[in-house]
Amino acid sequence: MNSRIDLESRYCAHNYHPLPVVLTRGEGAYVWDDDGKRYLDMMSAYSAVSHGHAHPRLVRLVQEQVATLNIVSRAFHTDKLGPFLARACELTGQDMALPMNTGAEAVETAIKAARKWAYTVKGVPNDRAEIIACNGNFHGRTIAIVAMSDEPQYQAGFGPFPPGFRRVDYGDLAALEAAINANTAAFLVEPIQGEGGIIVPPDGYLAKATALCRERDVLFIADEIQTGLGRTGRLLACEHEGVRPDGLILGKALGGGILPVSMFLARKDVMDVFRPGDHGSTFGGNPLAAAVGLEALNILVDENLALRSAELGDYLIGTLRELSSPLIREVRGRGLFVGIELDPELGSARAMCEALMERGLLSKETHETVVRLAPPLVVTREQVDWAIRQIREVIAQMDELRLAS
């Protein structure tokens, strides 16, 4: 056993089950372990490293900003926050934004905004507002957020949970319509469910759900923490159906793979519910985060990373779907947000990820049945071809072992 893994296991809470590799360096789409072995990163930190590791523009900017001004809190104005939020609103079509740090914080911000909007604008009686989420969702791990989850492990041992949340089946418009009532504040949904196993909803679902919410005076809030910022082949996954949400949650890639940066964006009447003291964060919108976030957005545009994701994603998904094996139930996704679902009676997603790791490809299983492929958007066609070869050969090996047993 690696001594560094032993040390982490001794002193770190066992709330993750990482693959047995110790990473020490990253550049572009590659990372290296403590023995100097190189790996192709097909995980990109759950989409947080969409720009690749140590992007030169971001590294230069961080070096300059760290030596200038980093943390002063929102008790004062800074020269970095305004331009960052303006660029984010300009690119997403939203009116205003509230900066936070982690994705879960941004989701909590969206929940608070939706509830206060329901009371002050829609006229829902106090403490009666409801938010509808979907079965299979993953919006984070705070107490309020896991109250929306239908995953038993996320809730076991952590109750009681706050009320005010309802769930419907993902992709089921009739179920959503039936769940909406006079107290419904918002429908919170992932355009593609990530932790749920890269689940793509039926065509037209997002557009019809948005229209239904507008008709019933309900906020349509899109959680694009994983799917946003080029991951699915558009700047936002909602754009595939021409949807502009009433509220939008961004995170992960917004920090350029360098530090946590997130935000909740919304139309003006939603964001105007906040008054000084209602909500905040010591670190949210700090100058370093704002500078990194602005540069991350500009790189996405300048390097046309959304188009790159669309083209390479179509190629990756199409090629993987040509693989012939009873082990593979389905290959699904959009852009460079891809899941290979395995038949759990024939093979383990964890075992496949471990076999790929031995070959120099890093990925991670989700729900024990799906191998997630979400490389940095700077990945090349040659690197994707190499990854496909490794996947093809590992699938063949797993088939051989199964037949021989």
C-alpha positions in Angstrom: 0.0 0.0 0.0 1.3 3.5 -0.9 2.4 5.4 2.2 0.6 8.5 1.1 -2.7 6.6 0.7 -2.1 5.1 4.2 -1.6 8.6 5.7 -4.8 9.9 4.1 -6.7 6.8 5.2 -5.5 7.3 8.7 -6.4 11.0 9.1 -9.1 11.7 6.5 -12.8 10.8 7.1 -13.7 7.9 4.8 -16.4 9.8 3.0 -14.9 8.9 -0.4 -13.7 5.7 -2.0 -11.0 6.9 -4.4 -9.1 4.8 -6.9 -5.7 3.7 -5.5 -3.6 6.4 -7.3 -1.8 9.4 -5.8 -1.7 12.4 -8.2 0.9 15.0 -8.0 0.9 17.1 -11.2 -1.4 18.0 -14.1 -1.1 19.7 -17.5 -3.8 19.9 -20.1 -5.8 16.6 -20.2 -3.0 14.7 -18.4 -2.1 14.0 -14.7 0.9 12.2 -13.2 1.1 10.1 -10.1 3.9 10.0 -7.5 5.8 7.4 -9.5 5.8 9.6 -12.6 3.2 7.6 -14.5 1.0 9.6 -16.9 -2.7 9.3 -17.1 -5.4 10.7 -19.4 -7.9 12.4 -17.2 -11.3 11.4 -18.4 -13.0 12.7 -15.2 -11.8 16.3 -15.0 -13.0 16.6 -11.3 -16.6 16.1 -12.1 -16.4 18.8 -14.9 -14.5 21.3 -12.7 -11.4 21.0 -14.9 -13.0 21.7 -18.2 -10.2 24.1 -19.2 -7.6 21.4 -18.5 -5.0 21.3 -15.8 -2.8 24.4 -15.3 -4.2 26.3 -18.3 -1.4 28.9 -19.0 -3.8 31.9 -19.1 -5.3 31.0 -15.8 -1.9 30.3 -14.2 -0.5 33.7 -15.2 -3.7 35.5 -14.0 -3.6 33.7 -10.6 0.1 34.6 -10.1 -0.7 38.2 -10.8 -3.9 38.4 -8.7 -2.4 36.5 -5.7 0.3 39.2 -5.5 -2.3 42.0 -5.7 -5.5 41.4 -3.8 -7.3 38.2 -2.8 -9.8 38.3 0.1 -11.5 41.4 1.6 -15.1 40.1 2.0 -18.2 41.7 0.5 -18.0 44.4 3.1 -16.2 46.4 0.4 -16.4 46.8 -3.4 -13.6 45.5 -5.5 -12.5 46.1 -9.1 -13.0 42.4 -10.1 -16.5 41.5 -9.1 -18.5 43.8 -11.4 -16.8 42.8 -14.6 -17.1 39.1 -13.7 -20.8 39.2 -13.0 -21.5 41.4 -16.0 -19.8 38.9 -18.3 -21.6 35.9 -16.7 -25.0 37.6 -17.2 -24.1 38.7 -20.7 -23.2 35.1 -21.8 -26.2 33.5 -20.1 -28.9 36.0 -20.7 -29.6 36.5 -17.0 -30.2 39.9 -15.3 -28.3 39.6 -12.1 -26.0 37.2 -10.2 -25.1 36.3 -6.7 -21.6 34.9 -6.3 -20.8 32.0 -4.0 -18.0 29.3 -3.7 -19.2 25.7 -4.0 -22.0 24.4 -6.1 -24.0 23.4 -3.0 -23.8 26.9 -1.7 -25.2 28.2 -5.0 -28.1 25.6 -4.8 -28.9 26.8 -1.3 -28.9 30.3 -2.6 -31.4 29.3 -5.3 -33.6 27.7 -2.7 -33.6 30.8 -0.5 -34.3 33.0 -3.5 -37.2 30.9 -4.8 -38.8 30.7 -1.4 -38.6 34.4 -0.7 -39.8 35.2 -4.2 -42.8 32.9 -3.6 -43.7 34.9 -0.4 -43.0 38.4 -1.6 -43.9 38.3 -5.3 -46.2 35.3 -5.9 -48.1 35.6 -2.6 -47.6 32.1 -1.2 -48.5 32.1 2.6 -45.5 32.2 4.9 -43.6 28.9 5.4 -45.8 27.1 2.9 -43.6 27.4 -0.2 -42.7 24.1 -2.0 -39.9 23.3 -4.4 -40.2 20.4 -6.8 -37.1 18.3 -7.7 -36.7 15.1 -9.6 -36.0 11.5 -8.6 -32.4 10.7 -9.3 -31.3 14.2 -8.7 -28.0 15.4 -7.3 -27.8 19.0 -6.2 -25.3 18.7 -3.4 -25.0 17.3 0.1 -26.1 19.9 2.6 -29.0 18.9 4.9 -31.6 21.0 2.9 -30.3 19.6 -0.4 -30.3 16.0 0.6 -33.9 16.5 1.8 -34.7 16.6 -2.0 -32.8 13.3 -2.7 -34.3 9.9 -3.2 -30.9 8.2 -2.7 -31.1 6.4 0.7 -27.4 6.7 1.5 -27.5 10.5 1.1 -30.1 10.7 3.9 -29.4 7.7 6.2 -28.4 8.9 9.6 -28.7 12.7 8.8 -32.3 13.5 9.6 -34.6 15.2 10.4 -34.8 17.1 7.2 -36.5 20.4 6.4 -39.9 20.2 4.8 -41.0 22.0 1.6 -39.7 19.7 -1.1 -41.5 17.3 -3.4 -40.1 14.9 -6.1 -41.4 13.8 -9.4 -40.0 11.3 -12.0 -37.3 12.9 -14.2 -38.5 13.4 -17.7 -42.2 13.0 -16.8 -44.1 16.2 -17.7 -47.4 14.9 -16.6 -46.0 14.1 -13.1 -44.6 17.6 -12.9 -47.9 19.2 -13.9 -49.8 17.1 -11.3 -47.3 18.1 -8.6 -47.6 21.9 -9.1 -50.0 23.6 -6.8 -50.7 27.1 -5.5 -47.7 26.9 -3.1 -45.2 25.8 -5.7 -42.3 28.2 -5.8 -39.9 26.5 -8.2 -39.0 23.5 -10.2 -35.3 22.7 -9.8 -33.9 20.4 -12.4 -30.6 19.2 -14.0 -30.8 19.4 -17.8 -28.9 16.1 -17.8 -28.6 14.2 -14.6 -24.9 13.7 -13.8 -24.6 11.6 -10.6 -27.8 9.9 -11.6 -25.8 8.2 -14.3 -25.7 10.7 -17.2 -29.4 10.5 -17.8 -30.6 12.6 -20.8 -34.3 13.5 -20.6 -36.7 13.0 -23.5 -36.4 15.5 -26.4 -38.6 18.6 -25.7 -38.9 17.9 -21.9 -37.0 21.0 -20.8 -38.8 23.3 -23.2 -42.2 21.9 -22.2 -41.4 22.0 -18.5 -40.4 25.7 -18.9 -43.6 26.6 -20.7 -45.6 24.8 -18.0 -43.8 26.6 -15.2 -44.4 30.0 -16.9 -48.1 29.2 -17.3 -48.4 28.3 -13.6 -46.2 31.1 -12.2 -43.5 28.8 -11.1 -39.8 29.5 -11.4 -37.9 27.1 -13.7 -34.4 26.8 -12.1 -31.7 24.9 -14.0 -28.8 23.4 -12.0 -26.0 23.5 -14.6 -23.2 23.0 -12.2 -22.0 20.0 -14.1 -23.6 20.5 -17.5 -22.9 24.2 -17.9 -20.0 26.1 -19.5 -19.5 24.0 -22.6 -19.7 20.5 -21.2 -22.6 19.3 -23.3 -21.6 21.0 -26.6 -23.4 24.4 -25.8 -22.5 27.0 -23.3 -25.5 25.8 -21.3 -27.2 22.5 -21.7 -30.6 24.3 -21.7 -29.6 25.9 -25.0 -30.1 22.6 -26.8 -33.9 23.2 -26.4 -33.8 27.0 -26.6 -34.6 27.4 -22.9 -33.7 30.4 -20.9 -34.4 29.5 -17.2 -35.7 31.9 -14.6 -32.9 30.9 -12.4 -29.5 29.4 -13.3 -26.9 27.7 -11.1 -23.3 27.6 -12.2 -20.2 26.2 -10.5 -17.3 23.7 -11.1 -15.8 24.8 -14.4 -16.5 28.4 -13.4 -13.4 28.2 -11.2 -11.2 27.2 -14.1 -10.0 24.0 -12.3 -8.2 26.2 -9.8 -10.5 27.1 -7.0 -14.2 26.9 -6.1 -16.3 29.5 -7.8 -20.1 29.4 -8.1 -23.1 31.6 -8.6 -26.9 31.8 -8.8 -28.1 33.9 -11.7 -31.7 35.0 -12.2 -34.1 37.6 -13.7 -34.3 40.8 -11.8 -37.5 40.3 -9.9 -36.1 37.1 -8.4 -32.8 38.5 -7.4 -34.4 41.7 -6.0 -35.9 39.7 -3.1 -32.5 39.9 -1.4 -31.7 42.7 1.0 -28.4 43.4 2.9 -28.1 40.8 5.6 -30.4 38.2 4.0 -27.6 36.1 2.6 -23.9 36.1 2.1 -20.5 34.5 2.1 -17.2 35.7 3.4 -15.4 34.3 0.4 -18.1 34.5 -2.3 -17.1 36.9 -5.0 -13.6 37.5 -3.7 -11.2 39.3 -6.1 -9.2 36.1 -6.8 -12.3 34.1 -7.5 -13.8 36.9 -9.6 -10.7 37.3 -11.7 -10.4 33.5 -12.2 -14.1 33.2 -13.1 -13.9 36.0 -15.7 -10.9 34.5 -17.3 -12.5 31.1 -17.3 -15.5 32.4 -19.1 -13.4 34.3 -21.6 -11.3 31.2 -22.4 -14.4 29.2 -23.0 -15.4 31.7 -25.7 -12.0 32.5 -27.1 -11.0 28.8 -27.5 -14.5 27.8 -28.7 -14.6 24.9 -26.2 -18.3 24.3 -26.4 -18.0 23.6 -30.2 -15.0 21.4 -29.4 -17.1 19.5 -26.9 -20.0 19.0 -29.4 -17.7 17.7 -32.1 -15.6 15.4 -30.0 -18.6 14.3 -28.0 -20.5 13.2 -31.1 -17.5 11.2 -32.2 -16.9 9.6 -28.8 -20.5 8.7 -28.2 -20.9 7.4 -31.8 -17.8 5.2 -31.6 -18.6 3.8 -28.2 -22.1 2.8 -29.4 -20.4 0.7 -32.1 -18.8 -1.5 -29.4 -20.5 -4.9 -29.3 -20.6 -6.5 -25.9 -23.4 -7.9 -23.7 -21.6 -6.1 -20.8 -22.7 -2.7 -22.2 -26.4 -1.8 -21.7 -26.3 1.7 -23.1 -24.0 4.5 -24.0 -25.6 7.9 -23.5 -24.8 11.5 -23.1 -24.3 14.8 -24.9 -21.1 16.5 -25.8 -18.2 15.4 -23.6 -20.6 14.3 -20.8 -20.9 10.5 -21.4 -21.9 7.5 -19.5 -21.3 3.8 -20.3 -24.0 1.8 -18.4 -22.9 -1.8 -17.6 -25.1 -4.8 -16.9 -24.3 -5.3 -13.1 -24.8 -9.1 -13.5 -22.1 -9.3 -16.0 -19.5 -6.8 -14.8 -18.7 -4.0 -12.3 -18.2 -0.4 -13.2 -15.6 -0.1 -10.4 -13.6 -3.0 -11.8 -13.7 -1.4 -15.3 -12.4 1.9 -13.8 -9.6 0.1 -12.0 -8.6 -1.8 -15.2 -8.6 1.5 -17.1 -6.5 3.1 -14.4 -3.9 0.4 -14.9 -3.7 1.4 -18.6 -3.3 5.1 -17.8 -6.9 6.3 -18.1 -8.7 7.8 -15.1 -12.5 7.7 -14.7 -14.9 7.0 -11.9 -18.0 4.9 -11.5 -21.3 6.3 -10.5 -24.1 4.2 -8.8 -21.8 1.2 -9.3 -23.2 0.6 -12.8 -22.1 3.6 -15.0 -18.6 4.6 -16.1 -18.5 8.3 -16.5 -16.4 9.9 -19.3 -16.0 13.7 -19.0 -12.5 14.8 -20.0 -11.3 18.3 -20.0 -12.7 20.2 -23.0 -9.2 20.8 -24.3 -8.8 17.1 -25.0 -7.6 16.3 -28.5 -9.0 13.8 -31.1 -5.9 11.7 -30.7 -6.3 11.5 -27.0 -10.0 10.5 -27.4 -9.0 7.8 -29.9 -6.5 6.5 -27.4 -9.1 6.4 -24.7 -11.5 4.5 -27.0 -8.9 1.9 -27.6 -8.3 1.4 -23.9 -12.1 1.1 -23.3 -12.5 -1.4 -26.2 -9.7 -3.6 -24.9 -10.8 -3.5 -21.3 -14.4 -4.4 -22.3 -12.9 -7.3 -24.4 -10.9 -8.5 -21.4 -13.9 -8.4 -19.1 -15.9 -10.4 -21.6 -13.2 -13.0 -21.8 -12.9 -13.3 -18.0 -16.6 -13.6 -17.7 -16.8 -16.4 -20.3 -13.9 -18.2 -18.8 -15.3 -18.2 -15.3 
